[in-house]
């Protein structure tokens, strides 16, 4: 029998395992590493949650910004012509004054018509100034070569003075807004001197 069996027969007590020197420190180190890993994992989980929260806030802020920009864009488009319309009201007031002047009773009919004509001319001048302020300018057409990008030909007419395919007359003036044709000029185009009657 071995020492253990003799020991059990004598006292019946189980021998206590004695730790070898250095084994206890290794277990403590392993436990410390596991605890440290759990602490790091918890810190990473918190950091991940904070990052998600920040991301959700940024996404919500961006969505709100987008909605606000859409509302402002819609508002700008809805009221885009407000300034020019406000300026055109002055022209309307001047036309009303001209009509009132034409309806006024006067001793001299010629004088009344003359003052009404002056009022209309001043109103037209004011309207032209307003249009120029917004970038609208008339297109020159008479005497120039026919340009389908700026002119609409209504008819052709024989002309000794105007070369073929050049504008003889203008029925309605064309206008350009900044770099675009706003309205084509409605013109009569010369067919040249050969077809003159």
C-alpha positions as CSV (number, residue, x, y, z in Angstrom):
1,X,0.0,0.0,0.0
2,X,1.1,3.4,-0.6
3,X,1.5,6.3,1.8
4,X,-2.0,7.5,1.0
5,X,-3.6,4.2,1.9
6,X,-1.7,4.0,5.2
7,X,-2.7,7.6,6.0
8,X,-6.4,6.7,5.4
9,X,-6.2,3.6,7.6
10,X,-4.6,5.6,10.4
11,X,-6.6,8.7,10.6
12,X,-9.1,8.5,7.8
13,X,-8.5,12.0,6.8
14,X,-7.9,13.0,3.2
15,X,-4.6,14.6,2.4
16,X,-4.9,18.3,1.5
17,X,-3.4,19.1,-1.9
18,X,-0.7,21.5,-1.5
19,X,-0.1,24.0,-4.2
20,X,3.1,24.1,-5.9
21,X,5.0,27.3,-5.7
22,X,4.1,29.7,-8.6
23,X,0.7,28.0,-9.4
24,X,-1.4,30.5,-7.4
25,X,0.1,33.5,-9.2
26,X,-0.7,32.1,-12.6
27,X,-4.3,31.6,-11.7
28,X,-4.5,35.1,-10.4
29,X,-3.0,36.4,-13.7
30,X,-5.4,34.4,-15.8
31,X,-8.3,35.7,-13.7
32,X,-7.0,39.3,-14.1
33,X,-6.6,38.9,-17.8
34,X,-10.2,37.6,-18.1
35,X,-11.5,40.5,-15.9
36,X,-9.5,43.0,-18.0
37,X,-10.9,41.5,-21.2
38,X,-14.5,41.8,-19.8
39,X,-13.8,45.5,-18.9
40,X,-12.4,46.2,-22.4
41,X,-15.5,44.5,-24.0
42,X,-17.8,46.6,-21.8
43,X,-15.9,49.7,-22.8
44,X,-16.1,48.8,-26.4
45,X,-19.8,48.1,-26.1
46,X,-20.4,51.6,-24.5
47,X,-18.3,53.2,-27.2
48,X,-20.2,51.4,-29.9
49,X,-23.5,52.5,-28.3
50,X,-22.3,56.1,-28.1
51,X,-21.2,56.1,-31.7
52,X,-24.5,54.7,-32.8
53,X,-26.3,57.4,-30.9
54,X,-24.1,60.1,-32.5
55,X,-24.7,58.6,-35.9
56,X,-28.5,58.5,-35.4
57,X,-28.4,62.2,-34.2
58,X,-26.3,63.2,-37.3
59,X,-28.7,61.3,-39.6
60,X,-31.7,63.0,-37.9
61,X,-30.0,66.5,-38.2
62,X,-29.3,65.8,-41.9
63,X,-32.8,64.7,-42.5
64,X,-34.1,67.9,-40.8
65,X,-31.7,70.0,-42.8
66,X,-32.8,68.4,-46.1
67,X,-36.5,69.0,-45.3
68,X,-35.8,72.6,-44.3
69,X,-33.9,73.1,-47.6
70,X,-36.8,71.6,-49.6
71,X,-39.2,74.0,-47.8
72,X,-37.0,77.0,-48.5
73,X,-36.5,76.0,-52.2
74,X,-40.3,75.5,-52.6
75,X,-40.9,78.9,-51.0
76,X,-38.3,80.6,-53.2
77,X,-39.8,79.1,-56.4
78,X,-43.3,80.0,-55.3
79,X,-42.3,83.7,-54.7
80,X,-39.5,83.9,-57.3
81,X,-41.3,86.6,-59.4
82,X,-42.2,88.8,-56.4
83,X,-39.6,91.5,-56.9
84,X,-40.3,92.0,-60.6
85,X,-44.0,92.0,-60.0
86,X,-43.6,94.6,-57.3
87,X,-41.6,96.8,-59.8
88,X,-44.3,96.2,-62.5
89,X,-46.9,97.6,-60.2
90,X,-45.3,101.0,-60.6
91,X,-45.8,100.7,-64.4
92,X,-49.4,99.8,-63.8
93,X,-49.9,102.9,-61.6
94,X,-48.3,105.0,-64.4
95,X,-50.7,103.5,-67.0
96,X,-53.6,104.2,-64.8
97,X,-52.5,107.9,-64.5
98,X,-52.2,108.1,-68.3
99,X,-55.7,106.7,-68.8
100,X,-57.0,109.2,-66.2
101,X,-55.2,112.0,-68.0
102,X,-56.8,110.9,-71.3
103,X,-60.3,110.8,-69.7
104,X,-59.9,114.2,-68.1
105,X,-61.8,117.1,-69.5
106,X,-59.7,119.8,-71.1
107,X,-60.4,122.8,-73.2
108,X,-57.9,121.7,-75.8
109,X,-58.2,118.1,-77.1
110,X,-54.8,118.3,-78.8
111,X,-53.1,119.3,-75.5
112,X,-54.9,116.5,-73.6
113,X,-53.9,113.9,-76.1
114,X,-50.3,115.2,-76.1
115,X,-50.0,115.0,-72.3
116,X,-51.5,111.5,-72.4
117,X,-49.0,110.4,-75.0
118,X,-46.1,111.9,-72.9
119,X,-47.4,109.9,-69.9
120,X,-47.5,106.6,-72.0
121,X,-44.0,107.3,-73.3
122,X,-42.6,107.9,-69.8
123,X,-44.4,104.7,-68.6
124,X,-42.8,102.7,-71.5
125,X,-39.4,104.1,-70.6
126,X,-39.9,103.1,-67.0
127,X,-41.0,99.6,-68.0
128,X,-37.9,99.2,-70.3
129,X,-35.7,100.3,-67.4
130,X,-37.3,97.7,-65.1
131,X,-36.9,95.0,-67.7
132,X,-33.2,95.9,-68.2
133,X,-32.7,95.8,-64.4
134,X,-33.8,92.1,-64.4
135,X,-31.7,91.2,-67.5
136,X,-34.3,91.5,-70.2
137,X,-33.2,93.3,-73.3
138,X,-34.6,93.6,-76.8
139,X,-33.2,91.7,-79.8
140,X,-32.2,93.7,-82.8
141,X,-33.6,92.2,-86.0
142,X,-34.1,94.7,-88.8
143,X,-31.4,94.5,-91.4
144,X,-29.7,91.5,-89.8
145,X,-29.5,88.0,-91.4
146,X,-32.4,85.8,-90.5
147,X,-31.5,83.7,-87.4
148,X,-34.0,80.9,-86.5
149,X,-32.7,80.9,-83.0
150,X,-33.9,84.5,-82.5
151,X,-36.5,85.1,-85.3
152,X,-39.8,83.6,-86.3
153,X,-40.4,84.3,-90.1
154,X,-44.0,85.2,-90.7
155,X,-43.6,85.7,-94.4
156,X,-41.1,86.5,-97.1
157,X,-41.2,89.7,-99.1
158,X,-39.2,91.0,-102.1
159,X,-36.9,93.9,-101.3
160,X,-34.4,95.8,-103.4
161,X,-32.8,97.5,-100.3
162,X,-32.5,94.4,-98.1
163,X,-30.4,91.4,-99.2
164,X,-32.1,87.9,-99.4
165,X,-32.6,86.1,-96.1
166,X,-32.3,89.3,-94.1
167,X,-35.0,90.8,-91.9
168,X,-37.1,93.5,-93.7
169,X,-39.7,94.3,-91.0
170,X,-40.5,93.4,-87.5
171,X,-44.1,92.7,-86.4
172,X,-43.3,91.9,-82.7
173,X,-40.0,92.6,-81.1
174,X,-38.0,89.7,-79.6
175,X,-36.4,89.7,-76.2
176,X,-33.5,88.0,-74.5
177,X,-33.4,87.2,-70.8
178,X,-29.8,87.0,-69.7
179,X,-28.3,84.4,-72.2
180,X,-31.7,82.9,-73.3
181,X,-34.2,84.1,-75.9
182,X,-37.3,84.9,-74.0
183,X,-39.4,85.6,-77.1
184,X,-38.5,85.3,-80.8
185,X,-38.9,88.4,-82.9
186,X,-41.7,87.9,-85.4
187,X,-40.3,89.2,-88.7
188,X,-40.7,89.5,-92.4
189,X,-37.7,88.1,-94.3
190,X,-36.4,89.5,-97.7
191,X,-36.6,87.1,-100.6
192,X,-34.1,89.4,-102.5
193,X,-34.4,91.9,-105.3
194,X,-35.0,89.3,-108.0
195,X,-38.6,88.7,-106.9
196,X,-39.5,92.4,-106.6
197,X,-42.6,93.4,-108.6
